[in-house]
Amino acid sequence: MEKHISGTTGLFTLLGSPVGHSGSPAMYNFSFKQQGLDYAYLAFDIKKDQMSEAIDALRLFKVRGSNVTMPCKSIAATLVDELSPAAEIVGAINVIVNDNGKLIGHITDGVGFVRNLKENGIDIVDKKLVVIGAGGAATALEVQCALDGARAITIFNRDDNFYANAENTQKKIKHAKPNVDINVYHLEDQNKLKTEINSADILVNATTVGMKPLDNQTLVDSSYLRADLVVADTVYNPLKTKLIEDAEALGCTVAPGKGMLLWQGDAAYKLFTGKICQQLNIKLMRLNRILISFVGGIVRWKHVLMGIR
C-alpha cells in the first residue's frame, strides 16, 4: 500500500546532526503505515546553534512531535515548555511531544532500560545497582532507576572528564530522591569495584567498552561475577558483549542492550501516538528473532522491524 501525504498529515521529525544515517524515518513511517496512521516522519540535520530556530519551527508548523539526537539533547531541554520528571533531573531530552501547543520534553533511555529489565524478569524496586559509566545513557538509566524505586546506586567511572558528570548526577538524584543511597567511585579502585559488585543485585555496563573495536574487552573481571547477579549492558552491537557472555557462562540473568534500544524506541512511539509500536513488540524479542545488522555503519531497521531471521 502506497503512502499518501494529505493536507491533514501529521508531521514528526528527528533533529540533530548527523542524521543522514538514521534508521528512524524508516522505522516510524513503516509503523505509521502498518497502523493506518496519517503521519509522516522526516529527519532534519540541525546543529546545536540552530536548535532554538528548530524549536520555533516545531511550534510554527504545529509538528506533532520530534526525536532529538546528538548534539542537541541538552540544549533542547532548555528550550521546551515543560520537562518530564526524569528529563528535569537528567537535563537532556530525546523526545518532544506537542500537546496542543505546549512542547513537553521526555527522556526515554532510562524507561527503555527499566522495561528491558522487567521483560527479563527483573524488578528494579528495592534493588542495588552498580553502574559503570557516566555518559548520557548512564545518567538516564540511573535517574530512571532512582525514580522507579531502586534502593541504592553506585557509579564507577574512570578519573577523566566524565567523572564530574557522575558527581553531578549523584547530587541531582540525592536532591530529587533523598532516600536513594547513591555513591560515586573511581573505576581504577578495583578492590572497591569488587566489593560493591559483591553486594549488588544488578551490574550495568553503560560505557562503549564491548562495542567494536572494543568488542573483545570488558571492564569487569569475570571473577567479580556470581550466579545470582543480574548483568545488563547498554551496548547493542554486538548483540552479546564479552561482559554478557561472561555472565551467561556463570549462570547470571542477563539483559543485553538490544532490549533497551528497542524499548526506548517503543516508549517514544507510545508518547507520539498513544499506541504500542507493533514492530518492536515483546513477541519478537522473546523469540530472539530480531537482528540488528550494520551495513556501512547504517542500522538496517527494515530487518529489525520485520523480525527477519
C-alpha positions in Angstrom: 0.0 0.0 0.0 1.4 3.3 -1.1 1.8 6.1 1.5 -0.2 9.2 0.6 0.5 12.6 2.1 -2.6 14.8 2.6 -3.3 18.3 3.8 -4.0 16.9 7.2 -1.0 14.5 7.5 0.7 15.0 10.9 4.4 15.5 11.0 7.0 14.0 13.3 10.7 14.9 13.0 14.2 13.9 14.0 16.5 16.8 15.0 20.3 16.5 15.4 23.5 16.1 13.4 24.4 14.0 11.6 21.1 12.3 10.8 21.6 11.0 7.3 22.4 7.5 8.6 19.4 7.3 10.9 17.0 4.4 10.6 14.3 6.3 12.5 12.4 7.6 9.4 12.2 4.0 8.0 11.1 2.7 11.4 8.4 5.3 12.1 7.0 5.6 8.6 6.8 1.8 8.3 4.9 1.6 11.6 2.6 4.5 10.8 1.7 2.8 7.5 1.1 -0.6 9.2 -1.3 1.0 11.8 -3.1 3.2 9.3 -1.9 6.4 10.9 -1.9 9.6 8.8 1.5 10.7 9.9 4.9 11.2 8.3 8.4 11.3 9.8 11.3 13.3 8.4 14.9 13.8 9.6 16.5 17.3 9.6 20.2 18.0 10.1 20.2 20.6 12.8 23.4 21.8 14.6 23.4 22.8 18.2 23.4 26.5 17.5 20.3 26.1 15.2 18.2 24.4 17.8 16.4 27.5 19.0 15.2 28.1 15.5 14.2 24.5 15.1 12.1 24.5 18.2 10.4 27.7 16.9 9.7 25.8 13.7 8.1 23.0 15.6 5.7 25.5 17.1 5.0 27.4 13.9 4.4 24.3 11.7 2.4 22.5 14.5 4.7 19.5 14.3 3.2 16.8 16.5 6.4 15.6 18.0 10.1 15.1 17.5 13.0 12.9 18.4 16.2 14.7 19.4 19.6 13.2 19.0 23.2 14.4 19.5 24.5 17.1 19.8 21.1 18.7 20.7 19.7 16.8 23.6 20.9 19.2 26.4 20.1 22.4 24.6 16.7 21.2 23.6 15.8 20.6 27.3 16.3 24.3 27.9 14.0 25.3 25.0 10.8 23.4 25.6 7.9 24.4 27.8 7.9 21.5 30.3 10.0 18.5 31.2 9.1 15.1 32.4 10.4 14.3 36.0 13.3 12.2 34.6 14.2 14.8 31.9 14.2 17.5 34.5 16.8 15.6 36.6 18.9 14.4 33.6 18.9 17.8 31.9 18.5 16.3 28.5 15.7 15.1 26.2 15.4 12.8 23.3 11.6 13.2 22.7 9.4 16.3 22.3 5.6 16.0 22.3 3.5 18.9 21.1 0.5 18.9 23.5 -1.8 21.5 21.9 1.0 24.0 21.5 2.9 23.1 24.7 6.2 21.4 24.0 7.0 18.7 26.6 10.4 17.1 26.7 11.0 13.5 27.7 13.9 11.1 28.0 13.1 7.5 27.2 16.6 5.9 27.5 16.0 5.1 31.2 12.5 3.9 30.5 13.8 1.5 27.9 16.4 0.2 30.4 13.9 -0.5 33.2 11.5 -2.1 30.8 14.3 -4.3 29.4 15.0 -5.5 32.9 11.3 -6.1 33.5 10.9 -8.2 30.3 13.9 -10.3 31.6 12.0 -10.9 34.9 13.8 -8.3 37.0 12.0 -5.7 39.2 14.1 -2.6 40.0 12.3 -1.9 43.2 14.5 -2.1 46.3 17.5 -3.2 44.3 21.1 -2.1 44.5 22.8 -1.3 41.2 26.4 -0.9 40.3 26.7 1.2 37.1 29.9 1.6 35.2 29.9 4.8 33.1 28.9 8.5 33.4 27.7 9.4 29.9 24.2 10.2 28.7 22.9 6.7 28.7 24.3 6.0 32.2 22.8 9.2 33.6 19.4 8.5 32.1 19.2 4.9 33.4 20.5 5.9 36.9 17.8 8.6 37.2 15.0 6.4 36.0 16.0 3.6 38.3 16.0 6.0 41.3 12.6 7.3 40.3 11.3 3.8 39.9 12.3 2.6 43.4 15.9 1.4 43.4 17.3 1.3 46.9 20.9 2.1 46.1 23.1 3.1 43.1 26.8 3.0 42.9 28.5 4.7 40.0 32.0 3.9 38.8 33.9 5.9 36.2 37.5 6.5 35.2 39.2 9.5 36.6 38.5 11.6 33.4 36.3 14.5 32.3 33.2 12.4 32.7 33.8 11.8 36.4 32.4 15.2 37.2 29.2 14.1 35.3 28.9 11.2 37.8 29.3 13.5 40.7 26.7 15.9 39.3 24.2 13.0 38.7 24.8 12.0 42.3 23.8 15.4 43.6 20.7 15.6 41.4 19.4 12.2 42.5 20.1 13.0 46.1 18.1 16.2 45.8 15.2 14.5 44.0 15.2 11.1 45.8 16.9 11.6 49.2 16.1 8.0 50.2 18.2 6.5 47.5 21.7 5.7 48.6 24.0 6.9 45.8 27.8 6.9 45.7 30.5 7.6 43.1 33.9 5.9 43.0 36.9 5.8 40.6 36.9 2.7 38.3 40.6 2.4 39.0 39.8 1.3 42.5 39.3 -2.4 41.6 39.0 -3.5 45.3 36.1 -1.1 45.7 34.5 -2.3 42.5 34.7 -5.9 43.5 33.3 -5.1 47.0 30.4 -3.1 45.5 29.5 -5.7 42.9 29.5 -8.4 45.6 26.7 -6.5 47.5 24.8 -5.5 44.4 21.7 -7.0 42.8 22.3 -5.6 39.3 25.5 -4.7 37.4 25.3 -2.4 34.4 27.9 -1.6 31.8 26.9 1.9 30.4 30.2 2.5 28.5 31.2 1.8 24.9 33.5 -1.0 26.1 32.1 -4.1 24.4 31.3 -2.2 21.2 33.5 -2.5 18.2 36.5 -2.1 18.1 36.4 -2.9 21.8 34.2 -6.0 21.4 36.6 -8.4 22.9 37.0 -6.3 26.1 35.2 -5.9 29.4 35.7 -3.6 32.3 34.7 -6.2 34.8 36.9 -9.2 35.7 34.7 -12.4 35.5 35.8 -13.3 39.0 33.7 -10.4 40.3 30.5 -12.0 39.0 28.3 -14.6 40.7 25.3 -16.7 39.5 22.7 -14.7 41.4 23.8 -11.3 39.9 21.8 -9.7 37.2 24.1 -8.3 34.5 22.9 -5.7 32.0 24.6 -3.8 29.1 23.7 -0.7 27.1 25.8 -1.8 24.1 23.6 -3.4 21.4 26.1 -4.2 18.7 27.3 -6.9 19.1 24.1 -8.4 20.5 26.1 -10.1 23.2 29.1 -8.2 24.6 32.0 -10.0 26.3 30.5 -9.0 29.7 27.2 -10.6 28.8 28.9 -13.7 27.5 31.0 -14.0 30.7 27.8 -13.5 32.8 25.9 -16.1 30.9 28.7 -18.6 31.3 28.4 -18.2 35.1 24.6 -18.6 35.0 23.7 -14.9 35.6 20.4 -13.5 34.5 21.4 -11.1 31.6 19.7 -8.1 29.9 21.6 -7.3 26.7 21.5 -3.8 25.2 19.3 -4.5 22.3 16.3 -4.7 24.5 17.0 -1.2 26.0 17.3 0.2 22.5 14.0 -1.3 21.3 12.0 -0.5 24.4 13.2 3.1 24.5 12.0 3.4 20.9 8.7 1.8 21.8 8.3 4.3 24.7 8.9 7.2 22.3 6.4 5.8 19.8 3.8 5.5 22.5 4.4 9.1 23.6 3.8 10.2 20.0 0.8 8.0 19.1 -0.6 6.5 22.2 -0.1 3.1 20.6 2.4 0.3 21.0 4.9 0.0 18.2 3.9 -3.3 16.6 7.3 -3.8 15.1 9.1 -3.5 18.4 6.9 -5.8 20.4 7.7 -8.3 23.0 7.0 -11.4 21.0 9.8 -10.6 18.6 12.3 -10.0 21.4 11.3 -13.1 23.3 11.8 -15.3 20.3 15.1 -13.6 19.8 14.4 -13.2 16.1 15.4 -9.5 15.8 18.9 -9.0 14.5 20.4 -5.5 14.2 22.8 -5.6 11.3 25.1 -2.9 10.1 25.9 -2.1 6.5 28.5 0.7 6.2 27.6 1.8 9.7 23.9 2.1 8.9 21.3 0.2 11.1 19.1 -1.8 8.8 15.9 -1.0 10.6 13.7 -2.7 8.0 15.1 -6.0 9.1 14.7 -5.1 12.7 11.1 -4.1 12.2 10.1 -7.2 10.3 12.0 -9.6 12.6 13.9 -11.2 9.8 15.8 -14.3 10.9 
